[in-house]
């Protein structure tokens, strides 16, 4: 239930989580960001310039953090976007304003609190304890001084004091908690149907006059932008790996030296009965518990059903209901004494009582699967690919430096670089500044191609690093200016677009007419039956709404007004590009505060308090920003 409360409350606090993720990106020596004059300023805060160099450091730090969190799921072009740049800059500005506010009002942390704060960083710990040598090494590796880092931590500690103070002093009256329970535990009784697009697509028709009218009215939509073709060299690990010569001897040697890599580890599954007894219990109590465990051992060995014995006697609430089943026991996951007993048993055998800190265990091995080594023939292709990749990565590192130097040192052509490195010169298809295929699908390639150096001066681009194992260099091949496309070129595109628009309009028009009928009093079942449409029940309990269609409909249903005087509410929502849902909301059942346990009620109250505190903190930050004299120089970002 507590997990469900958190899930339902996610809408309240999602913004707060985002705020926590985006807490000051540049954590090192924030005060120094605003000191002294700079050659290029990206902003001015109360007359103090924000240096471009410091801003770039913060930008790099946030980019690195997002990549670490999300891997390659982050679109590289997002990092070059103005919203991302402004978010980083805003964080720097807000942090400085907060620091000034807190310093003026005496917020600070003591030396002892600072030591506790730094000591709590997992990165600075060894074997669970603060390691001064590790602390100094990590700061040194990051190019930071202990003084600068500690100054920043004092500042952030003061910010945390403010946040915590606002959260803990926020007033949450019982009526607020009751209202939150009524909303969080609310259930809505609803049904829906789905209109598919296909029938409307089949019925849609477009005349030649409509095509011509669209073309004449919107000629600016049918412009071919300036386009280029470039010659390019690509140095890639994948291409090098395809050229690798891997001998049969090398494959066999790798297999023989890495059998663990091709071994499917065995596994053991077990069930147990726990007779709990405290680790510091008296000897008599320990003996009594062991005697009970031994009695269960005897019953099991005499043919008693182990699962039934576990359900009746086990003190382990997590497994008792499953007949004692613990699933697969992997090394290092259980107490050493327990694991030792499991790995001595044969399937179906029951151990003598085993003592751990939790009490006495009666263990039965339920399944044993031996380790299996894949035969060489089965994994040979995998080995060949691994060795080829390993060779290619080594070649790539050697060739990358020559690639970078030669395209720069001989900028008039790619020929010399191609000949020296044995790379083919390839040519792209036509592409614009904003779109392309193949290597031109990468924004960095398009930007380089349309640069003055390549397009006008006809020089090689610098080496373009697409990712860690693909390098590109481009050279001008051809260019064509923007032009108006002829009707013949775009007529099919226009027909397709108009047909799609007509189908969507027909689908949504049918949905609107259906809702008008329903709101006028026509029965739900009769209208759907007459249209030959299916009826789906939306799960009443929000925890059971897991199907994607149910989730999209639920978003609309839970945003709909509450039915009045027994009159159902009707509405519609698009599920995706081809389907439209019409729903019937019959009833809203509010959550009952009397059915919530004290523990659950306290958690909800805490969530409300956190939300109120964060709103107060956000309001304070907005007030500081509005009162400050801030000027942003976007042209320098």
MOMOLIN-V584043 format. One record per backbone hydrogen bond with DSSP energy under -0.5 kcal/mol. NH is the residue of the N-H (numbers start at 0). CO is the residue of the C=O. Records with the same first field share a line. If there is no record, write none. Layout:
BEGIN
NH=CO  CO
END
This chain:
BEGIN
4=0
5=1
6=2
7=3
8=4
9=6
10=7
11=8
12=8
13=9
16=12
17=13
18=14
19=15
20=16
21=17
22=19
26=24
28=26  147
31=28
32=28  29
33=30
34=31
41=49
42=49
43=630
44=47
45=43  628
46=628
47=44
49=42
50=32  48
51=39
54=50
55=51
56=52
57=53
58=54
59=55
60=56
61=57
62=58
63=59
64=60
65=61
66=62
67=63
68=64
69=65
70=66
72=69
73=70
77=74
78=74  75
79=76
80=77
84=80
85=81
86=82
87=83
88=84
89=85
90=86
91=87
92=88
93=89
94=90
95=91
96=92
97=93
98=94
99=95
100=96
101=97
102=98
103=99
104=100
105=102
106=101
113=109
114=110
115=111
116=112
117=113
118=114
119=115
120=117
123=120
124=121
125=128
128=125
130=123
131=129
134=130
135=131
136=132
137=133
138=134
139=135
140=136
141=137
142=139
143=138
148=144
149=145
150=146
151=147
152=148
153=149
154=150
155=151
156=152
157=153
158=154
159=155
160=156
161=157
162=158
163=159
164=160
165=161
166=162
167=163
168=164
169=166
171=169
172=170
175=172
176=172
177=173
178=174
179=175
180=176
181=177
182=178
183=179
184=180
185=182
186=588
187=539
188=586
189=187  537
190=583
191=535
192=581
194=579
195=193
196=577
199=196
200=196
201=197
202=198
203=199
210=206
211=207
212=208
213=209
214=210
215=211
216=212
217=213
218=215
220=217
221=218
223=482
224=222
226=479
227=430
228=477
230=474
231=425
232=472
234=470
235=233
236=468
239=235
240=236
241=237
242=238  239
243=239  240
245=243
246=244
250=246
251=247
252=248
253=249
254=250
255=251
256=252
257=253  254
258=255
260=257
261=257  258
262=259
263=261  371
264=262
266=368
267=328
268=366
269=326
270=363
271=323
272=361
274=272  359
275=273
276=357
280=277
285=281
286=282
287=283
288=284
289=285
290=286
291=287
292=288
293=289
294=290
295=291
296=292
297=293
298=294
299=295
300=296
301=297
302=299
303=298
305=303
308=304
309=305
310=306
311=307
312=308
313=309
314=273
316=314
318=315
319=315
320=316
321=318
322=319
323=318
324=321
325=269
328=267
329=327
332=329
338=334
339=335
340=336
341=337
342=338
343=340
344=340  341
347=364
348=345
350=362
353=360
355=358
358=355
359=274
360=353
361=272
362=360
363=270
364=348
365=268  363
366=268
368=266
371=263
373=261  371
377=374
378=374  375
379=375
382=378
383=379
384=380
385=381
386=382
387=383
388=384
389=385
390=386
391=387
392=388
393=389
394=390
395=391
396=392
397=393
398=394
399=395
400=396
401=397
402=398
403=399
404=400
405=401
406=402
407=403
408=404
409=405
410=407
412=409
417=413
418=414
419=415
420=416
421=417
422=417
425=231  423
427=229
430=227
431=434
432=225
439=436
440=437
441=438
444=441
445=441
446=442
447=443
448=444
449=445
450=447
454=450
455=450  451
456=451
457=453
458=452
459=410
460=473
463=471
464=462
465=463  469
466=469
469=466
470=234
471=463
472=232
474=230
476=228
477=228
479=226
482=223
484=221
489=485
490=486
493=489
494=490
495=491
496=492
497=493
498=494
499=495
500=496
501=497
502=498
503=499
504=500
505=501
506=502
507=503
508=504
509=505
510=506
511=507
512=508
513=509
514=510
515=511
516=512
517=513
518=514
519=515
520=517
521=516
526=522
527=523
528=524
529=525
530=526
531=527  528
532=527
535=191
537=189
541=539
543=540
544=541
545=543
550=546
551=547
552=548
553=549
554=550
555=551
556=552
557=553
558=554  555
559=555  556
563=566
566=563
567=565
568=584
570=582
572=580
574=578
575=578
578=575
579=194
580=572
581=192
582=570
583=190
584=568
585=188  583
586=188
588=186
589=587
590=181
592=590
594=591
595=592
600=596
601=597
602=598
603=599
604=600
605=601
606=602
607=603
608=604
609=605
610=606
611=607
612=608
613=609
614=610
615=611
616=612
617=613
618=614
619=615
620=616
621=617
622=618
623=619
624=620
625=621
626=622
627=623
629=627
630=43
632=41
633=631
635=632
636=633
END
